[in-house]
Amino acid sequence: MADFWGKWPRKTTQFLISTINLLLFLFFDLLDFIMCIFFRYIDEILEGKSTPCYCQSQKQTQGCEDRRNIGISDTLFGRKNGFREMGFLGNMSSKVAKDSKKIGIEELRKTRWSDCGCESCVSWMNNDGDQKLHVVVQEPSKGNQDFSTTPIENVIFLHGFLSSSFLWTETVFPELAGSKYRLFAVDLLGFGSSPKPRDCLYTMNDHLEMVEKSVIREFNLTSFHLVAHSMGCMIALALAAKHPNNLKSITLTAPPYFLSSEEEDASSIALKRLAYKRLWPPLLFGAAFMTWYEHLGRCVCFVLCRNHRTWERILKLVTRKRKLHFLVIDLTRHTHHSAWHTMHNVICGGAKMMDPCLEILRRGGARVIVVQGSRDQVVPVECSHNIKVMVPDAEVKIITGADHSTVIIGREKEFANDLELIWASVTTDAKRENNM
C-alpha cells in the first residue's frame, strides 16, 4: 500500500504531462492543416501559382518532382496528421500538384513573398554565372613553414543546421591564425551568405556537389582534413567516402548517427530521435515543431527570418550591444524552403547513407575522431559511441559538462589545440610509413 501511494503522484504527473503533450501537438496538427490551405490560396493570389507542399501522398507529389526525386527523404511524406488524412485536403492536393507543374525554373529562382528580400539575403542572385557557396579562406602563416618544399595542408570546416561559417571563423580560426594550415569555412547551400535557390530540394547530393564545386575544384585540393559539427558531420562523412584517397583525417563534433535497425527505416529513427514530439527540453520541442509541421514552420520563418533586420535592431536596443552574437544572427539566415528540405533530406534522409560511408572509411583505415559534450541535449551522446561500433579504430572524446554548442564555443583554444595535434599526428604517421 505504501508503494502505491508513493508511486501515485509520479504516475499522475506523467499522465498529465503525456495528456498535455498529446493535446498540444493535436492542436498543432489542426493549425498546420489550416495554414496549408491558407498558404496555397495566398501563394496563388500573390504569386499567381500555388507552391507545392508535402501534405499530399508521395505518389501525388512525384509528378511535381520527378526531375530531382533521387535523394528525397520518406520523412517528408510520413508525417501523419489526423486532420489531413480526413480526405478533403487530399482532393485539393491533386489540383495544386497539377498547377505546380506550370511553375518555371526562372520563377523558382526568385524569392517567395514570405522570404526576406533584403540585400544581404538575396545578394547571391546578383551573380548571373554559376552559383557557388560562400567560402572564407584563412591562409597559413608563412613564417612557420617553407611551402616551396612542403605542400600546404588544407582543412575544410562544415557547420551544422541553422548555422554558418561564423561557427568557425569567430571561434577556431582566430586560435589557428599562426598555424601552417590553410583553412576553409563554408556556408552550406541554403544557409548564411550562400545561395538559397527555390529550384533546389537540398538533397545530400546537392550539398556535396556545391562543396566540391566551391572548395575542392575551385581551389584544386588534392588532399584535405575535414572538421564538422552536428548536421555538417553527415555531409563530411559523405564527402570523405566520396574522396577517400584525398582524405587525411575527419573530426566529427556531435555527429547525429544512429545505428540502423531491421525493424525500422534509418530515416524514421533519425526523425524520432532528433525531433521527438515532446515539450521538454525546449531544444527538442523546437526541433519537433519545425520538423513535423511544414506550414507552421513557414509561419515562424515569415515572422522571424523575413523580418530579421527588425528583430536584430530590437535585440541591440534591449541588450545595448552594437554587435549581436553570431549564433543569434545565423538562426534567421535561411529560407523555410532551404531549412525544411535540408532537415529532411540531409539529416533524416542522409541517415541511410551513413553506414556505407563509415564502412568505406573503416576499410580505408581513415583517421576518424569524434568529439561531443556530455550534456548534449540535441544529439544523444550515444551517437558518438555508435561511430566506434562501425569504425572500431575511431577515437571518441566526451567533453564533461559541455553541450551541443559549448563543445566548441567557450573552449575554442582547447578545441583548436586538439585539432592541431590530430593533424600533426597524421602527418607524422604518413612520414613514418613513407620511410619504412
C-alpha positions in Angstrom: 0.0 0.0 0.0 2.9 2.4 0.8 4.4 1.7 -2.6 1.1 2.5 -4.3 0.8 5.9 -2.5 4.5 6.6 -3.2 4.2 5.9 -7.0 0.8 7.6 -7.4 2.0 11.2 -7.6 4.7 10.3 -10.1 2.3 8.4 -12.3 -0.3 11.1 -12.1 2.3 13.7 -13.1 3.5 11.6 -16.0 -0.1 11.1 -17.1 -0.8 14.8 -17.0 2.3 15.6 -19.0 1.5 13.0 -21.6 -2.1 14.3 -21.9 -0.9 17.9 -22.3 1.7 16.8 -24.8 -0.9 14.9 -26.9 -3.4 17.7 -26.9 -0.9 20.4 -27.8 0.5 18.5 -30.8 -3.0 17.6 -31.8 -3.7 21.3 -31.8 -0.6 21.9 -33.9 -1.9 19.3 -36.4 -5.1 21.3 -36.8 -3.2 24.6 -37.2 -0.9 23.1 -39.8 -3.9 21.8 -41.7 -5.4 25.3 -41.7 -2.2 27.0 -42.7 -1.7 24.6 -45.5 -5.0 25.8 -47.1 -4.1 29.4 -46.2 -0.7 29.4 -47.9 -2.0 27.6 -51.0 -4.5 30.3 -51.7 -2.3 33.2 -50.6 0.6 31.9 -52.8 -1.8 31.8 -55.7 -3.0 35.3 -55.1 0.4 36.9 -54.6 2.5 34.8 -57.0 -0.1 33.6 -59.5 0.6 29.9 -58.7 0.4 27.7 -55.7 3.7 26.3 -54.3 3.6 22.5 -53.9 3.9 21.1 -50.4 4.3 17.6 -48.9 0.8 17.3 -47.4 -0.3 15.0 -50.3 0.9 11.5 -50.7 4.3 10.7 -52.2 2.7 9.3 -55.3 0.9 12.5 -56.0 4.0 14.6 -55.3 6.3 12.6 -57.5 4.8 14.2 -60.6 6.0 17.6 -59.5 9.4 16.5 -58.5 10.4 13.6 -60.8 13.3 15.7 -62.1 15.0 15.7 -58.7 13.3 12.9 -56.8 16.5 11.0 -56.1 17.6 11.8 -52.6 14.2 12.8 -51.3 13.5 11.6 -47.8 10.5 9.5 -47.0 10.0 11.6 -43.8 8.7 14.4 -45.9 5.6 12.3 -46.6 5.5 10.1 -43.5 4.4 12.9 -41.0 0.9 11.8 -40.1 -1.7 14.4 -39.4 -5.2 13.2 -38.4 -6.9 16.3 -39.9 -5.0 16.0 -43.2 -6.0 12.3 -43.6 -9.7 13.1 -43.4 -9.7 13.2 -47.2 -10.7 16.8 -48.0 -7.1 18.1 -48.3 -6.1 15.1 -50.4 -8.6 16.2 -53.2 -7.3 19.7 -53.0 -3.7 18.5 -53.3 -4.3 16.9 -56.7 -5.3 20.3 -58.1 -2.3 22.0 -56.5 0.0 19.3 -57.9 -1.2 19.9 -61.4 -0.9 23.7 -61.0 2.6 23.4 -59.6 3.9 21.8 -62.9 3.3 25.2 -64.5 5.9 26.9 -62.3 9.0 27.7 -64.4 12.6 27.4 -63.3 13.2 31.2 -63.6 10.3 31.9 -61.3 11.6 29.3 -58.8 14.9 31.2 -58.6 13.0 34.2 -57.2 12.3 34.6 -53.5 8.9 33.8 -52.2 6.7 36.6 -50.8 7.2 35.1 -47.3 11.0 35.1 -47.6 13.3 38.1 -46.8 14.3 40.2 -49.7 16.9 42.4 -48.1 20.3 43.0 -49.8 22.2 40.6 -47.7 19.7 37.7 -48.2 19.5 38.0 -52.0 23.0 39.2 -52.9 23.8 35.8 -54.3 21.1 36.4 -57.0 23.1 39.2 -58.5 25.6 36.8 -59.9 24.3 35.6 -63.3 27.0 32.9 -63.6 27.4 29.6 -61.9 26.4 29.9 -58.2 29.0 29.0 -55.6 29.0 28.7 -51.9 30.3 31.5 -49.7 33.7 30.3 -48.5 36.0 32.1 -46.0 39.7 31.2 -46.5 42.4 31.7 -43.9 45.8 31.3 -45.4 48.7 29.7 -43.4 51.3 31.6 -41.6 54.3 31.8 -44.0 56.8 32.1 -41.1 56.1 28.6 -39.9 57.0 26.5 -43.0 58.8 26.6 -46.3 55.9 25.9 -48.7 58.3 25.6 -51.6 59.5 22.2 -50.3 56.4 21.2 -48.2 52.9 21.2 -49.6 50.2 23.2 -47.9 47.8 21.2 -45.8 44.1 22.1 -46.3 41.3 21.9 -43.8 37.6 22.1 -44.7 35.2 23.2 -41.9 31.4 22.4 -42.2 28.8 23.9 -39.9 25.6 22.4 -38.6 21.9 23.1 -39.0 20.8 26.8 -38.8 24.4 27.9 -38.6 27.1 29.3 -40.9 30.8 29.7 -41.3 30.7 32.1 -38.4 30.8 29.0 -36.1 34.4 28.5 -37.2 35.6 32.0 -38.2 34.5 33.5 -34.9 35.9 30.7 -32.7 38.5 28.4 -34.0 40.1 30.5 -36.8 41.5 33.2 -34.5 43.1 30.4 -32.5 44.7 29.0 -35.6 45.8 32.3 -37.1 49.5 31.5 -36.8 49.2 27.9 -37.9 50.7 26.2 -41.0 47.3 25.1 -42.3 45.0 26.7 -45.0 41.5 26.8 -43.6 38.2 26.8 -45.5 35.0 27.7 -43.7 31.9 27.0 -45.8 28.4 28.4 -45.7 26.4 25.4 -46.7 23.8 25.6 -49.5 20.8 27.5 -48.3 22.4 29.0 -45.2 24.4 32.1 -44.3 25.6 34.0 -47.3 25.4 31.1 -49.7 22.8 30.7 -52.5 19.2 29.7 -51.4 17.6 28.7 -54.7 13.9 27.6 -54.8 14.6 25.2 -57.6 16.7 23.0 -55.3 15.5 20.2 -53.0 18.6 20.4 -50.9 19.5 16.7 -51.0 22.7 15.3 -49.8 24.0 15.2 -53.4 23.1 18.9 -53.8 25.2 19.8 -50.8 28.1 17.5 -51.8 28.2 18.9 -55.3 28.3 22.5 -54.1 31.1 21.8 -51.6 33.1 20.0 -54.3 32.5 22.8 -56.8 33.1 25.7 -54.4 36.1 24.3 -52.5 37.7 21.2 -53.8 37.6 22.0 -57.5 37.7 25.8 -57.1 41.0 25.6 -55.1 42.3 22.4 -56.7 42.6 20.5 -53.4 44.3 17.1 -53.8 44.2 16.4 -50.0 42.4 17.8 -47.0 41.3 17.3 -43.4 37.6 17.6 -42.6 36.2 19.2 -39.4 32.4 19.2 -39.0 29.7 19.9 -36.4 26.3 18.3 -36.0 24.5 18.1 -39.4 27.7 19.0 -41.1 29.1 15.7 -39.9 26.7 13.8 -42.2 27.9 15.9 -45.2 31.5 15.5 -44.1 31.2 11.7 -43.9 29.6 11.5 -47.4 32.3 13.8 -48.8 35.0 11.7 -47.1 33.5 8.5 -48.5 33.4 10.0 -52.0 37.1 11.2 -51.8 38.8 8.6 -49.5 42.1 8.9 -51.3 42.2 12.6 -50.6 41.1 12.5 -47.0 43.8 12.9 -44.3 41.5 13.0 -41.3 38.0 13.7 -40.3 36.9 15.2 -37.0 33.2 14.8 -36.2 31.8 17.0 -33.5 28.4 15.9 -32.1 27.5 13.6 -35.1 23.8 12.7 -35.4 24.4 9.0 -36.2 22.1 6.2 -35.1 22.7 2.5 -35.6 20.4 1.0 -38.3 17.6 -1.4 -37.4 15.9 -4.2 -39.4 12.6 -3.2 -37.9 12.7 0.5 -38.7 13.9 2.7 -41.5 17.0 4.7 -40.7 15.3 8.0 -41.7 12.4 7.3 -39.3 14.9 6.5 -36.5 16.6 9.9 -37.0 13.3 11.8 -37.2 12.0 10.2 -34.0 15.3 10.6 -32.0 16.2 14.1 -33.1 12.7 15.6 -33.4 10.6 13.6 -30.9 7.2 15.2 -30.2 7.5 16.4 -26.6 7.5 19.7 -24.8 10.8 19.4 -22.9 13.6 20.1 -23.3 12.9 23.3 -25.3 15.5 22.5 -27.9 13.8 19.2 -28.7 10.4 20.9 -28.7 11.7 23.5 -31.2 13.2 20.7 -33.4 9.9 18.7 -33.4 7.8 21.8 -34.2 9.9 22.9 -37.1 10.4 19.4 -38.5 6.9 17.9 -38.3 4.9 21.0 -39.3 5.8 22.3 -42.7 3.3 25.2 -42.7 3.7 26.3 -39.1 7.5 26.3 -39.7 6.9 28.6 -42.7 4.9 30.9 -40.4 7.8 31.1 -37.9 10.2 31.8 -40.8 7.8 34.5 -42.1 7.8 36.2 -38.7 11.4 35.8 -37.7 13.5 35.3 -40.9 11.7 37.7 -43.1 11.9 40.4 -40.5 15.3 39.6 -39.2 16.7 43.1 -39.6 13.9 44.5 -37.3 14.4 41.8 -34.7 18.2 42.4 -34.7 17.6 46.2 -34.2 15.3 45.4 -31.3 17.8 42.9 -29.7 20.5 45.5 -30.0 18.4 48.0 -28.2 17.4 45.6 -25.5 20.9 44.2 -24.9 22.6 47.5 -25.5 25.1 45.8 -27.8 26.4 47.1 -31.1 27.1 43.6 -32.3 24.9 40.5 -31.8 26.3 37.1 -31.2 26.7 35.1 -34.4 24.5 32.3 -33.2 21.6 34.7 -33.0 22.3 36.1 -36.5 22.6 32.6 -38.0 19.2 31.5 -36.8 17.5 33.7 -39.4 19.9 33.5 -42.4 18.0 30.9 -44.3 14.7 30.4 -46.1 12.0 28.0 -44.9 12.4 26.1 -48.2 16.2 25.5 -47.7 15.9 24.7 -43.9 12.9 22.4 -44.4 14.4 20.3 -47.2 17.8 20.2 -45.6 16.4 18.9 -42.3 14.5 16.1 -44.0 16.8 15.3 -47.0 20.1 15.5 -45.2 19.6 14.9 -41.5 16.8 12.3 -41.9 17.3 11.1 -45.5 21.1 11.1 -45.1 20.8 8.6 -42.2 20.5 5.8 -44.8 23.9 6.8 -46.3 25.9 6.8 -43.1 26.6 3.1 -42.8 28.0 2.7 -46.3 30.1 5.9 -45.8 31.5 4.7 -42.5 32.3 1.3 -44.0 34.3 2.9 -46.7 36.3 4.9 -44.1 36.8 1.7 -42.0 38.1 -0.3 -44.9 40.4 2.6 -45.9 41.9 3.0 -42.4 40.9 6.7 -42.3 41.7 8.6 -39.1 38.3 9.3 -37.5 38.0 11.4 -34.4 34.7 12.1 -32.6 34.1 14.8 -30.1 30.9 15.5 -28.1 29.7 17.2 -25.0 28.4 15.0 -22.1 25.4 17.3 -21.7 24.3 17.5 -25.3 20.5 17.7 -25.5 20.3 18.0 -29.3 22.2 14.9 -30.4 22.3 12.0 -27.9 25.8 11.1 -26.6 25.2 7.5 -27.8 25.6 8.7 -31.3 29.4 9.3 -30.8 29.8 5.8 -29.4 27.8 4.4 -32.3 30.5 5.7 -34.7 33.0 3.5 -32.8 30.8 0.5 -33.3 31.0 0.9 -37.1 34.7 2.1 -37.1 36.4 0.4 -34.1 39.6 2.5 -34.6 37.7 5.8 -34.3 38.8 7.9 -31.3 35.9 9.2 -29.2 36.4 12.1 -26.7 33.5 13.1 -24.5 33.8 16.6 -23.0 32.4 16.7 -19.5 29.9 19.4 -18.9 29.8 20.6 -22.5 26.6 20.7 -24.5 25.8 20.9 -28.3 27.4 24.3 -28.8 29.7 24.7 -25.9 31.7 21.7 -27.0 33.3 24.4 -29.3 32.1 27.8 -28.1 33.8 28.7 -24.8 36.6 26.2 -25.3 37.9 27.5 -28.6 41.6 27.3 -27.6 41.4 23.8 -26.3 39.4 22.7 -29.4 41.9 24.3 -31.8 44.9 22.7 -29.9 43.3 19.3 -30.2 42.8 19.8 -33.9 46.4 20.7 -34.5 47.6 17.7 -32.5 45.4 15.5 -34.7 46.6 17.0 -37.9 50.3 16.9 -36.8 50.0 13.2 -35.8 48.5 12.3 -39.2 51.5 14.0 -40.9 53.9 12.2 -38.6 52.3 8.8 -39.3 52.4 9.4 -43.0 56.1 10.3 -42.9 56.8 7.2 -40.8 55.0 5.0 -43.3 57.0 6.5 -46.2 60.3 5.9 -44.5 59.5 2.2 -43.8 
